[in-house]
Amino acid sequence: MKKFLLIVFALGYSFVGLSNGKYAIDDSKVESIMEQAISIDSKVALDNPFSVAGIQEEKNVWIAVALDFFLGGLGVHRVYLGTPPGIIAGYFFTCGGIFGILPLVDLIVLVINNEDISAYVNKKGLIMFN
């Protein structure tokens, strides 16, 4: 390992020595490029990284039900409903949402309350229905 590091160091040093100052930064060119740059407003809603510029769209209950039915153990339906993507780690570490109980209860709650799911949108916790 020491020989490998010595060879890498020697090659790196030789490349630096071979440049002979050919590579230099022209500050005036950098400044002119920076003056032409476009300024971007960085005020974006960070609650849900999947929303576009903080626009809250109406969530379709049947898409959430389909995601819950097919990918419920991964928590994808919760991310669709606006929960931060870190919930996927919570579902992973609890073996699919407490061994599949949470996705099953979420499915039942979504199907029963399919008229208005606004109470379940943007929930931050592991349990959607409390």
C-alpha positions in Angstrom: 0.0 0.0 0.0 2.9 2.4 0.8 4.4 1.7 -2.6 1.1 2.5 -4.3 0.7 5.8 -2.5 4.3 6.7 -3.3 3.7 6.0 -7.0 0.4 8.0 -7.0 2.2 10.9 -5.2 5.1 10.8 -7.7 2.8 10.8 -10.7 0.8 13.6 -9.4 3.9 15.7 -8.6 5.3 15.0 -12.1 2.1 16.2 -13.7 2.2 19.4 -11.7 5.8 19.9 -12.7 5.1 19.3 -16.4 2.5 22.1 -16.6 5.2 24.8 -16.5 2.5 27.4 -15.8 0.6 26.8 -19.0 -2.7 26.6 -17.1 -3.6 29.9 -15.6 -7.0 31.5 -14.7 -7.8 34.7 -16.6 -9.7 36.7 -14.0 -11.1 39.2 -16.5 -12.7 36.3 -18.5 -14.1 34.8 -15.3 -15.6 38.2 -14.3 -17.2 38.7 -17.7 -18.8 35.3 -17.5 -20.1 36.0 -14.0 -21.6 39.3 -15.2 -23.5 37.6 -17.9 -24.9 34.9 -15.5 -28.6 34.8 -14.8 -29.8 35.3 -11.2 -32.1 32.6 -9.9 -34.5 33.1 -7.1 -33.8 30.5 -4.5 -37.0 30.9 -2.5 -38.5 27.4 -3.1 -40.7 25.5 -0.7 -38.5 22.8 0.8 -41.3 21.0 2.6 -41.9 18.7 -0.4 -39.0 18.5 -2.8 -41.3 17.0 -5.4 -43.5 20.1 -5.6 -42.7 22.6 -8.3 -41.9 26.0 -6.7 -44.1 25.3 -3.8 -47.3 24.8 -5.8 -49.6 22.5 -4.0 -51.6 20.4 -6.4 -54.7 18.4 -5.6 -53.8 14.8 -4.8 -55.8 12.0 -6.4 -57.0 9.5 -3.9 -57.0 6.6 -6.4 -53.4 7.2 -7.3 -52.5 7.1 -3.6 -54.6 3.8 -3.2 -52.8 2.2 -6.2 -49.4 3.2 -4.9 -50.3 1.9 -1.5 -51.6 -1.4 -2.9 -48.6 -2.1 -5.0 -45.7 -0.3 -3.2 -47.2 0.2 0.3 -44.3 -1.5 2.1 -41.9 1.1 0.7 -44.0 4.1 1.7 -44.2 5.5 -1.8 -47.9 6.4 -1.3 -46.8 8.6 1.6 -44.3 10.5 -0.5 -47.0 11.0 -3.2 -49.2 12.5 -0.5 -46.5 15.0 0.5 -44.6 13.3 3.3 -40.8 14.0 3.2 -38.9 11.2 1.3 -37.2 10.2 4.5 -40.3 8.3 5.4 -39.1 5.6 3.0 -36.3 4.9 5.5 -38.8 4.7 8.3 -40.8 2.1 6.4 -37.6 0.2 5.6 -36.3 0.1 9.2 -39.7 -1.0 10.4 -39.9 -3.9 7.9 -42.4 -2.4 5.6 -44.2 -0.2 8.0 -44.4 -2.4 11.2 -44.4 -5.6 9.1 -47.0 -4.3 6.7 -49.6 -3.1 9.2 -49.2 0.6 8.4 -49.7 0.3 4.6 -52.7 -1.9 5.2 -54.3 0.6 7.6 -53.3 3.5 5.2 -55.1 1.6 2.4 -58.2 1.1 4.5 -58.2 4.8 5.6 -57.8 6.0 2.0 -60.5 3.8 0.6 -63.0 4.7 3.4 -62.3 8.5 3.3 -62.0 8.8 -0.4 -64.0 12.0 -0.6 -61.5 14.2 1.2 -58.0 13.2 1.9 -56.7 16.6 2.7 -56.2 15.6 6.3 -53.6 13.0 5.2 -51.6 15.3 2.8 -48.3 16.6 4.0 -48.2 14.6 7.3 -44.7 14.4 8.7 -44.9 11.4 11.0 -44.6 7.7 10.4 -48.3 7.2 11.1 -50.6 8.9 8.5 -53.9 8.8 10.3 -53.3 10.4 13.7 
